[in-house]
Amino acid sequence: MLNHTFFYPNTHPMNFKTYSLIFGFGFLCYCSQAQIIKQAVSAKKGLGIKVDGKLDDWKASDWKDDKVTRLSYALANDDKYLYLAIRKDKNAIKINKGGLSFILVDGKNELNFTYPMVESGKVEQDLISLRGIPSIQDSVISVYNEYGINAAMVSETETDGPVYTMEFAIPFKNIQEVIPAQLKVLNFIIRLKGNNNSAMARLLSSSTMDNQSLIRKEDLIDLFSVTEMKGIYQIVIKSK
């Protein structure tokens, strides 16, 4: 079992003036379609990774940047776990609006891990929402669970605003309940749901807000849109 320390994410709420600016636009119908990026991730040994959200177990060369989700990510594995690390320093508050979903896909089968869980606007920092694992009947589990599924997050404030760093560890025994053990690659999706208000996203896209607005137009559109990227991870097989 991995040791892990959970850090409560600091919130960075918008003030009343900001909300007035946003909702003063009104609502129109808008169907957001996330842009998809397909890119391979170089595999590496994941030995020694501690799931605490601090990212000090990862090297600079491990990281990939994604322009659509506006975050950096890294993947690794050892014999027992698949690891995911996330760093989001652009519009990081979006994670507190809908969590971050890490989805493993094999044909029509999906394993979906969402952390933190956001329910009725409340960030449940000690809960993971999951779908698709036959042996786990609960759709919500604690970060302190008997299954070996781990997640942790750290929130810090830098010059340009909040930065969220996250780590996941998912046992291969759970993955292999759905995805065949002999597969050497995993197809994955990283998704940020945000506020998921397509009407607001479309209206913001068509507005004439300038760069001097209280919050950057790009960030507002991002906050109300679902964004995701797709990738392929090559599993490292331990040499005998």
N, C-alpha and C positions, 0 to 999 in steps of 0.2 A: 504494500500500500504506500502510495506517495504521501509525504507530509505536505500539508498546504496551509498557508496562512491567508485569511481573507481580509481584505481592506475595504472599508465602506467607501463607496464612491462619493466624492463631494459633488453636490449638485451645482448647477450654474444657471439658475432660472432667469428667464426674461422678465423684466419688470412690467408694470402696468402700462407705461408709455409704449413699450415695444408691442405688447399685445394689442393696444389700441391701433397702432400703426398697421399691424397685420390684418386684423379683422375689419378694419375700415375699408378694405378692398372689396368685400362681399364674396360670393361664391359662384362659380360656373362649373359646368360639367367638364371633367378632364380624365382621360384614361392614361395613366403613366405606364410606359413600357421601359423597363430597365435595360440599359445597354449592357451587352455581355462581352467579356474579354476572355479569350481562351489562351492560357499560357501554361507551360510546363514548369514545375518546381523541382529544383535539384534536391535529391534525397540526401539525407545525412543520418548518422547515428544519433539517437536521442538519449543515450545513456547519461545519467546524472542530471536530467532536467527536473527541477523542483517547481511544482505548480503553485506559485505564490503571486503571480502577476507582475513580478519585478523585472523580468526579461534579462537578468544578468547571466543566464545560462546560454544565451544565444550570441552568435558572432555577427558582425556587420554583414558578412557575405551570405548569411542565411536568409536575408530579407528580400522580399519583392514588394514593389509599390503598385497600387492600383488606383487609376485616376477616377474611376466611376464611383467606387465606394469611398474614395479619398482616405485610404488607410494603407498601412504597411502590414505584411503578414509573413509568417515563416512556418514551415511544417517539418516535422522530424518523426522518427519512430525508433523504438527498440523492440525487443522480442515480444513485449506484452502490451505496449501502448502506442497509440498515434497521438502526437502532440501538435497543437496549434497555438501560435503566439500572435497577438494583435497589438499594433500601436496605432492609435488614432489621435492626431493632433490638429486635424481640420474639422471644425464643427463637431467636436467630440460629444457634445451634449446629445446628439442624435441617438447615441447608445442608450441613454436614459429614457428615450421616448418609445422604443419598441424592442430593445435588446439587440443582440447580435446572434444571427442564426448560422450555424455551421452544419451543412447538409451533405451527406454522402449519398451518392446516387449509383444504382446499378439497374439499368433498364427502367422498369416501373417502380422499383423498390427504392425507398428513401429512408435514411436515418436522419432525423432532425434534432439538433441540440441547440437550444436558444438560451442565452445567458447575457445579462441577468433577466429574470422574468419580470415583465411589466404588466400589471393588472390594474385597470381603471385608473391609469396615470400614476400608480404607485410603483416605485422600483423595489422589487423584492430581491435584495442583494444576496440573500442566502438560498435562493431557489434556482433550479435549472428546469426548464420545460423541455420535454423530449417526446418524440414520436417514432414509432417504427421498430422498436426492439421487442420481439415477442415475449421474452422472458421477464420483462419489466412491465407490469400492468399499470402502474401509476404513470400519469402524464406529467406529473410534477414531482421532483425529488429535491431533497436538501443537498447542498454542496458537501455536506457531511453524510455520506451514504455508504451502504454496504456493497455497492456494485463496483466501486473503483472508478466511477466517473467523476472527474475533478474539474473545477473551474475556480478561477480567482481573478480579481481585478484591482488595480490601483489607480487612483485619480490624483493628478498633480496639477498645479497651476504654473504655467510658464509665461514668458513675456507676451506671447500672442494669445493666451487663453488656456483653458483646461486641456490636459492630455490624459487620455485613458489608455492603459496598458492591460492586456488580458492574456490568460493562458488557459488552455483546455488540455485534458488528458482523457482519452477514450480507450478502454480496453479492446484489444483485437477480438477477444472472445465474444463481445457484444456485436461488433461489426460483422463477424463471421456468421452470426445468426441469420443474416440477410444477404450479405455479399460473400460469394464463394471464397474459401480460404486460399485457393490456388491463384487468384488474381494477383498480378504483380503491380497493378496500378489502381489508384482510387480516383474516381471523378468526384469533385467536390464543388460546392457553391458556398460563397460567403455572402450573406444577405443582411442588409440593414433596412428595417421596415420604417423607422421614424414615426412620425404622426400619421402617415398613410392617408393623407387628405388630398386626393387627386384634384378636387375642385380648386383648392387653395393653391396647389402647385401650378396649375395651368394659369390661374389668374396672376400669380406672381411672375410667371414667365412672360406674360404679355404686358406687364406693368411698365411704367417709365421711371421706376426708382433709380436714383443715381448712386454713385459710389460714396456719397456723403450721408446716405441714409443710416439710421440708427444701427441696423444690422445689415450686413452685405446681402444684396439680392441673391447671390449665388448660394449663400448659406441658408436663406429662408426657403428657397426652392428645394434644396437638398433635404432640409428638415421635414418637409411635407411630402417627400417622394420616397418610394421604395427603390433602393439601388442594390444591385448585386453583380457579382462576377463569378465566372466558372473557371476551374483549373483542373489540372491532372497532377497527381502526386505519385511518384514511383517509390514503391516500398523498398526499403533497404533490407536485404536478406543477409542474415548473419552468416559469415563464412565459417566453414567447419575445418 
